[in-house]
Amino acid sequence: MPKKEFKITREELSKVANYKPKPFPKYMASIINLLNRWAGGTHAKIVGQMSDLAQECPHKDYDKWREWYLKNHPDAIDNAVKLVMTKMKDVKAQFEKIDEKIVRMWVEDLVIDKSFWGLKIQEAIIIELEKLTNKRCRLATKEEESKGIDGFVGDLPIQIKPTSYKVASNVKTEKLRAKVVYYEKNSDGDYIVDINEISDLII
C-alpha cells in the first residue's frame, strides 16, 4: 500500500539548513510564544513577511540568511523584543495577583459555566437555523457527537464551534467531518453566528 505521509525530523531539517535549534528551559518557549501572541511582537508589520523574505534572500545557508536579514531589517528584532518585554511586565503584574480563589473561579468557569453555555448557544443556533432554512434542525445524539457532529440541518450534519476553534491547536490534527457554523461573543454580550459554510441552505 503506497505511503500517504512522511516525516522530516528536526535533526534532518537542521542538516539541510545548516542550523542547530536553540535549546530553551522547560516551559520557557511556550510562555514567550504566548506573550508574543498577545504583544504582536513578530507580526509582519514589525519583522516583515517572513515567508516572502526567506524566498527573497539569495542565500540558502542559515548563517548567510541571518546576516542578510539583520542587514536589511536592522531594527526588527529589537522592536519585537521590546513589545514582548512590555507585555511581559503587564502580565507579570497580573500574574502576581493570581491566588487559589482566582484559580478556582477559572476552573469553575471552564468546567461548569462554559460547558453549560456552550450547549445552550448550540441549542439557540439550531432553533434559529430551523427558521432560516425551513428545514427540521436538531442537536446531535451522544453517538453522533462521538463522530464529530454537533447537529443537523435537515440531513446535513454540522459542527457548531466558537470562532477561536479555527486557530485552536487541536484543529491542526483534527479533520473536520461536517460543515461548520462558527459563533463569537461580541462586546455587547451578543453572539455573532457565521453560517458561511451552509449559506446555500438559507431561504
URPE-V37074 format. One record per residue. N is the residue number from 1. SS is DSSP state (helix for helix, strand for strand, loop for the rest). PHI is phi in degrees with one decimal (none if undefined). D_FIRST is the distance of its C-alpha to the first C-alpha in whole Angstrom. Layout:
n=N ss=SS phi=PHI d_first=D_FIRST
n=N ss=SS phi=PHI d_first=D_FIRST
//
This chain:
n=1 ss=loop phi=none d_first=0
n=2 ss=loop phi=-61.4 d_first=4
n=3 ss=loop phi=-71.1 d_first=7
n=4 ss=loop phi=-108.1 d_first=9
n=5 ss=loop phi=-158.1 d_first=12
n=6 ss=loop phi=-149.9 d_first=14
n=7 ss=loop phi=-126.8 d_first=17
n=8 ss=loop phi=-115.4 d_first=21
n=9 ss=loop phi=-77.5 d_first=23
n=10 ss=helix phi=-58.6 d_first=27
n=11 ss=helix phi=-66.5 d_first=28
n=12 ss=helix phi=-65.3 d_first=25
n=13 ss=helix phi=-64.9 d_first=27
n=14 ss=helix phi=-64.2 d_first=30
n=15 ss=helix phi=-69.5 d_first=30
n=16 ss=helix phi=-64.9 d_first=29
n=17 ss=helix phi=-92.9 d_first=32
n=18 ss=loop phi=54.7 d_first=34
n=19 ss=loop phi=-142.9 d_first=35
n=20 ss=loop phi=-109.0 d_first=35
n=21 ss=loop phi=-55.5 d_first=35
n=22 ss=loop phi=-77.1 d_first=38
n=23 ss=loop phi=-82.7 d_first=38
n=24 ss=loop phi=-124.0 d_first=40
n=25 ss=loop phi=-58.9 d_first=42
n=26 ss=loop phi=-53.2 d_first=40
n=27 ss=loop phi=74.7 d_first=40
n=28 ss=helix phi=-63.6 d_first=42
n=29 ss=helix phi=-63.2 d_first=39
n=30 ss=helix phi=-65.5 d_first=38
n=31 ss=helix phi=-66.1 d_first=42
n=32 ss=helix phi=-65.9 d_first=43
n=33 ss=helix phi=-60.0 d_first=40
n=34 ss=helix phi=-66.4 d_first=41
n=35 ss=helix phi=-59.3 d_first=45
n=36 ss=helix phi=-64.7 d_first=43
n=37 ss=helix phi=-62.3 d_first=42
n=38 ss=helix phi=-69.9 d_first=45
n=39 ss=helix phi=-83.4 d_first=47
n=40 ss=loop phi=70.0 d_first=45
n=41 ss=loop phi=-62.1 d_first=46
n=42 ss=loop phi=-107.1 d_first=43
n=43 ss=loop phi=-62.5 d_first=43
n=44 ss=helix phi=-56.4 d_first=42
n=45 ss=helix phi=-71.0 d_first=46
n=46 ss=helix phi=-94.8 d_first=47
n=47 ss=helix phi=-111.8 d_first=44
n=48 ss=loop phi=96.5 d_first=43
n=49 ss=loop phi=-81.8 d_first=40
n=50 ss=helix phi=-63.0 d_first=38
n=51 ss=helix phi=-62.2 d_first=35
n=52 ss=helix phi=-74.2 d_first=37
n=53 ss=helix phi=-64.3 d_first=39
n=54 ss=helix phi=-63.1 d_first=36
n=55 ss=helix phi=-76.9 d_first=36
n=56 ss=helix phi=-70.3 d_first=39
n=57 ss=loop phi=-62.6 d_first=40
n=58 ss=loop phi=-75.9 d_first=40
n=59 ss=loop phi=-101.7 d_first=39
n=60 ss=loop phi=-108.8 d_first=36
n=61 ss=loop phi=-85.7 d_first=37
n=62 ss=helix phi=-57.9 d_first=37
n=63 ss=helix phi=-61.2 d_first=41
n=64 ss=helix phi=-68.7 d_first=42
n=65 ss=helix phi=-61.6 d_first=40
n=66 ss=helix phi=-58.8 d_first=42
n=67 ss=helix phi=-61.6 d_first=45
n=68 ss=helix phi=-64.6 d_first=45
n=69 ss=helix phi=-65.1 d_first=44
n=70 ss=helix phi=-64.2 d_first=47
n=71 ss=helix phi=-70.4 d_first=49
n=72 ss=helix phi=-85.1 d_first=48
n=73 ss=loop phi=-135.4 d_first=48
n=74 ss=loop phi=-64.4 d_first=51
n=75 ss=loop phi=-101.6 d_first=52
n=76 ss=helix phi=-59.6 d_first=48
n=77 ss=helix phi=-64.2 d_first=47
n=78 ss=helix phi=-60.5 d_first=51
n=79 ss=helix phi=-64.0 d_first=51
n=80 ss=helix phi=-65.1 d_first=48
n=81 ss=helix phi=-62.1 d_first=49
n=82 ss=helix phi=-60.7 d_first=52
n=83 ss=helix phi=-63.9 d_first=50
n=84 ss=helix phi=-66.1 d_first=48
n=85 ss=helix phi=-66.1 d_first=51
n=86 ss=helix phi=-62.5 d_first=53
n=87 ss=helix phi=-66.0 d_first=51
n=88 ss=helix phi=-61.6 d_first=51
n=89 ss=helix phi=-63.4 d_first=55
n=90 ss=helix phi=-62.9 d_first=54
n=91 ss=helix phi=-68.5 d_first=52
n=92 ss=helix phi=-59.9 d_first=53
n=93 ss=helix phi=-62.5 d_first=57
n=94 ss=helix phi=-76.1 d_first=55
n=95 ss=helix phi=-59.7 d_first=53
n=96 ss=loop phi=-68.9 d_first=56
n=97 ss=loop phi=-89.2 d_first=57
n=98 ss=loop phi=-73.4 d_first=54
n=99 ss=loop phi=-133.7 d_first=55
n=100 ss=helix phi=-61.7 d_first=54
n=101 ss=helix phi=-62.1 d_first=56
n=102 ss=helix phi=-66.9 d_first=54
n=103 ss=helix phi=-63.0 d_first=50
n=104 ss=helix phi=-61.2 d_first=51
n=105 ss=helix phi=-60.0 d_first=52
n=106 ss=helix phi=-65.1 d_first=48
n=107 ss=helix phi=-63.5 d_first=47
n=108 ss=helix phi=-63.9 d_first=49
n=109 ss=helix phi=-61.6 d_first=48
n=110 ss=helix phi=-70.7 d_first=44
n=111 ss=helix phi=-76.2 d_first=44
n=112 ss=helix phi=-98.7 d_first=47
n=113 ss=helix phi=-66.0 d_first=48
n=114 ss=helix phi=-65.7 d_first=44
n=115 ss=helix phi=-62.2 d_first=43
n=116 ss=helix phi=-65.1 d_first=46
n=117 ss=helix phi=-69.5 d_first=46
n=118 ss=helix phi=-62.3 d_first=42
n=119 ss=helix phi=-70.3 d_first=42
n=120 ss=helix phi=-68.3 d_first=46
n=121 ss=helix phi=-68.6 d_first=44
n=122 ss=helix phi=-61.8 d_first=41
n=123 ss=helix phi=-61.6 d_first=44
n=124 ss=helix phi=-63.6 d_first=46
n=125 ss=helix phi=-66.3 d_first=43
n=126 ss=helix phi=-60.3 d_first=42
n=127 ss=helix phi=-60.9 d_first=46
n=128 ss=helix phi=-69.3 d_first=47
n=129 ss=helix phi=-63.7 d_first=43
n=130 ss=helix phi=-62.9 d_first=45
n=131 ss=helix phi=-68.8 d_first=48
n=132 ss=helix phi=-73.7 d_first=46
n=133 ss=helix phi=-101.9 d_first=44
n=134 ss=loop phi=59.1 d_first=46
n=135 ss=loop phi=-119.6 d_first=43
n=136 ss=loop phi=-71.0 d_first=43
n=137 ss=strand phi=-119.1 d_first=41
n=138 ss=strand phi=-154.1 d_first=40
n=139 ss=strand phi=-76.2 d_first=39
n=140 ss=loop phi=-76.2 d_first=36
n=141 ss=loop phi=-78.9 d_first=36
n=142 ss=helix phi=-59.7 d_first=35
n=143 ss=helix phi=-64.6 d_first=32
n=144 ss=helix phi=-68.1 d_first=31
n=145 ss=helix phi=-61.6 d_first=31
n=146 ss=loop phi=-66.1 d_first=29
n=147 ss=loop phi=-98.2 d_first=26
n=148 ss=loop phi=85.5 d_first=28
n=149 ss=loop phi=-117.5 d_first=30
n=150 ss=loop phi=-103.7 d_first=34
n=151 ss=strand phi=-173.0 d_first=36
n=152 ss=strand phi=-135.3 d_first=36
n=153 ss=strand phi=-112.8 d_first=38
n=154 ss=loop phi=65.3 d_first=38
n=155 ss=loop phi=-95.8 d_first=34
n=156 ss=strand phi=-85.0 d_first=33
n=157 ss=strand phi=-74.4 d_first=31
n=158 ss=strand phi=-134.0 d_first=33
n=159 ss=strand phi=-111.8 d_first=33
n=160 ss=strand phi=-119.5 d_first=36
n=161 ss=strand phi=-132.5 d_first=36
n=162 ss=strand phi=-67.2 d_first=38
n=163 ss=helix phi=-56.5 d_first=38
n=164 ss=helix phi=-60.7 d_first=37
n=165 ss=helix phi=-62.8 d_first=34
n=166 ss=helix phi=-62.2 d_first=33
n=167 ss=loop phi=-110.9 d_first=33
n=168 ss=loop phi=-65.2 d_first=33
n=169 ss=helix phi=-61.2 d_first=30
n=170 ss=helix phi=-70.0 d_first=28
n=171 ss=helix phi=-70.4 d_first=27
n=172 ss=helix phi=-62.2 d_first=25
n=173 ss=loop phi=-109.6 d_first=23
n=174 ss=loop phi=-100.0 d_first=23
n=175 ss=loop phi=-85.2 d_first=22
n=176 ss=loop phi=-66.8 d_first=25
n=177 ss=loop phi=-102.6 d_first=25
n=178 ss=loop phi=-155.1 d_first=28
n=179 ss=strand phi=-61.7 d_first=30
n=180 ss=strand phi=-114.5 d_first=33
n=181 ss=strand phi=-105.1 d_first=36
n=182 ss=strand phi=-102.0 d_first=38
n=183 ss=strand phi=-135.5 d_first=41
n=184 ss=strand phi=-146.5 d_first=43
n=185 ss=strand phi=-85.2 d_first=47
n=186 ss=loop phi=-92.3 d_first=49
n=187 ss=loop phi=-67.2 d_first=53
n=188 ss=loop phi=-87.1 d_first=55
n=189 ss=loop phi=89.3 d_first=52
n=190 ss=loop phi=-89.0 d_first=51
n=191 ss=strand phi=-108.1 d_first=47
n=192 ss=strand phi=-96.4 d_first=46
n=193 ss=strand phi=-109.5 d_first=43
n=194 ss=strand phi=-96.1 d_first=40
n=195 ss=loop phi=-110.5 d_first=39
n=196 ss=helix phi=-55.9 d_first=38
n=197 ss=helix phi=-72.6 d_first=34
n=198 ss=helix phi=-123.6 d_first=36
n=199 ss=helix phi=-60.7 d_first=39
n=200 ss=helix phi=-69.2 d_first=39
n=201 ss=helix phi=-93.0 d_first=40
n=202 ss=loop phi=-77.3 d_first=43
n=203 ss=loop phi=-92.9 d_first=46
//
